[in-house]
Amino acid sequence: MHLRTFLTSIVLTAAAITAAHERQHHDFNPISDQNKVLSSRTIASKRTFEATQAALEAAIPMINTTGIDLLREGKYAEAAAAFRALPALSRFIPTRDMGRLVDYYWNDTYPNVPRNKAVQWEIGNPYTASKLVGQAIETALYAPIRVILIQEWPSDTPMFFFDRPVSLFGHLKSNKSRAVVQGLDDQLNQLLLFAGGWPSRWPVPAMP
């Protein structure tokens, strides 16, 4: 084969490969959808809104970040010990007063209607979360669990709303995962029943 013919063949082959890659990239759809059925739960409170909020926040502390700080330093054994020493559930963020956002809408649209009340927390346990996220990293979307307490006018009954962990993490199929998820689901229910003034087994021990 002449040199010119050989070089021409290389150029044409490279052009064909480039065109194929461009077609493949052009035809690739970066978006994929998955439909999941979520099970949400409400728990009514026998207490006032303020007493319910106070009871929940007294029952679980803000998260102790010692374990997370140790992980950043690469001290895994010490971090594991710190995580295991945590209570069953903690609050990961300060309380969000979602009612103020509702105020913005209601005061503008219905200025004479009493305000609705709503606060939100993120509740969980990093040691428990590690057992779930370690198996499927996308479950970090749902850990910690968001819980909202709402009292809508004219009702005088505060209501907890949350998506159940057994629903959020239901795609994890191992027996170990199911036990962890069921345990988290039960812990959260017992906490919210306690905060709402109902019979409850709270406080419950942290999962091993």
N, C-alpha and C positions, 0 to 999 in steps of 0.2 A: 504494500500500500504506500502510495506517495505521501510525503510529509504533509502536503497541503490537504489531501483527502483525509488523512488521519486527524489533523487539527480541526478540520471542518466537522468531522464526526463527533469529536469531543465537544465542540461548541454547540452542536445541535442536540446532543444528549443532555448537556447541562441545561440548555434552554427548555427541553422537554421536562426534566425533573423539576425545574423552577416553576414551570407552568402548572405541573401536577400539584405541587405544594400550594401554589396560589389558589387553585381550584378547590383543594381540600380545605384550606383555610376559609375560603369564601363560603363554602357549603356548610361549614361547621356552625352549629347553633350553640352558643355558650350558655343558654338558658334551658334548664330542665325542671319540670314541676313534679311534685309528689303530693298526693292528696292524703291527709291524715285525719282520722276521726278523733276528736278530742272530747274527753268527758270532763265537764266543769261541775263544780259543786258549790252550793251556797249553804251557809250555816248562820241561822238567826241568833241574835244575842238577846239575853234577858236583861242585860245591863243597858245603861245609857251609852250613847256613842262615846263620850269622853271616858267613861269608866271602862268600857270595852278596850279602847285604845290603851289606856293606862295599864290594864291587866295584862295585855299581851306584851307590852314593852317591859313590864316588870318581870315577866316570866322568862324572857330570853334576852341575853346581853347583846351588845354590839360585838361583832366578830373580833376575836383576838388574832392579830396578824403575825404573831411570833413565828408560827409555822411557815407562813408565806415568806417572811424575811429570811428564815433559815434556808428555804429552798433556793432563794436568789443567791445565797452564799455557797450553794452546793453541799450543804450539810443535810443530807437526806435522812440519816438515822435520827438526828436531833429533830428534824422537821416532822418525821413520822410520830415521834413521841409527843411533840407539841399538839399535833392534830388529834391524836387519840385522847389527849387530856381535855379536849373541848367538850362543852355540853352537847346534848343531842341536837339542838338547833340554835342558831344565832341569827342576828340581823346583819346583813352585809352592807347596808347603806343607811344613812339617817332617814327618818320618816319623811316621805314625800306627801305634802299637802295638796292632793289633787283637787280638793274642793275649791281652791282658789282659782283654778282654771275653769271650773264649772261656774263660779261667780262671774267670771268675765263674760260668759255667754248669757247667763240668766239675767244679770243686772242690766245688760244691754237690751235683751229681748223682752224680758218680763220683770221690770224694775220693782214691782210690788210683791213679788213672790219670795218667801223666806228662802235662804240659801240651802242648797244641798251640802252634805258633808261627805268627804271622801279622803282617805289616807291610804298610802301604799307602802308596802315593805317588800324587800327581797330576803327570803328566809331559807336557810339551808345549813349544810355542814360540809366543809371542804374535803374532809376525809371520805365522807359518803359520796360526794360528787366525783372524787378521783376514781372511785370504783366504777362509776358509770361512764364518765368521759373517757377514761382509759380504754374502754372497750369500743366506744364509738364517739369520736371527737366532736361530731356534730351535735351531740346531746348537750354540749356547752350552751346551746341556745336556750335551754330550759333550766339550767342550774345556775344560781339558786332559783327557787320557786317564787313567783310574784303573787302576793296576796293583797287584796284590796278590801277595805272596810268602807261600806257606803251606807248612808242614811238619806233617802230621797224624800223630800217634802211631798205630800203631807204625812207620810208614814213616820211613826216614832220608834220603829224597829231597825236597829243597825244590822247589816248583813255582811258576812264575809263572802267574798267571791274568790275562787282560785281554780286553776286547771289541775286535776288530780295527777300526781306523779305516776300512778299506774297507767295513765293514759299517755302522758308526755314521753315516758320511757318504755312504753309497751312494746316497741320494736326490738328491744334487747331480749334475746331468746334463751340465754343460758339460765340454768336453775339458780346459780349464784346471783345473777343480776336481778332475777325476779324476786328473790328474797330481799335484796337490798331495796328495791323499788317499793315492795309491799311494806317493808319496815318504815321507809320514809313517808309513805302515804298514811300509815297509821300514826306516826309521830305528829304529823301536821294536823290531822284530825283531832287528836287528843289535845294539842295546844289550843286550837281554835275553840273547841268545846269548853275548855277551861276558861279561856278569855271571855267567852260568851256567858259564863255563869252556869254551865250545865255540868252534870256529873262527868268526871273525866279521870283517867289514870295519870294525868300530868302531875308532876314531872316524870318523864320516862327516861331510862338510861340511853346513852349513846350506843349506836350499833358497834359491835366489835370489828 
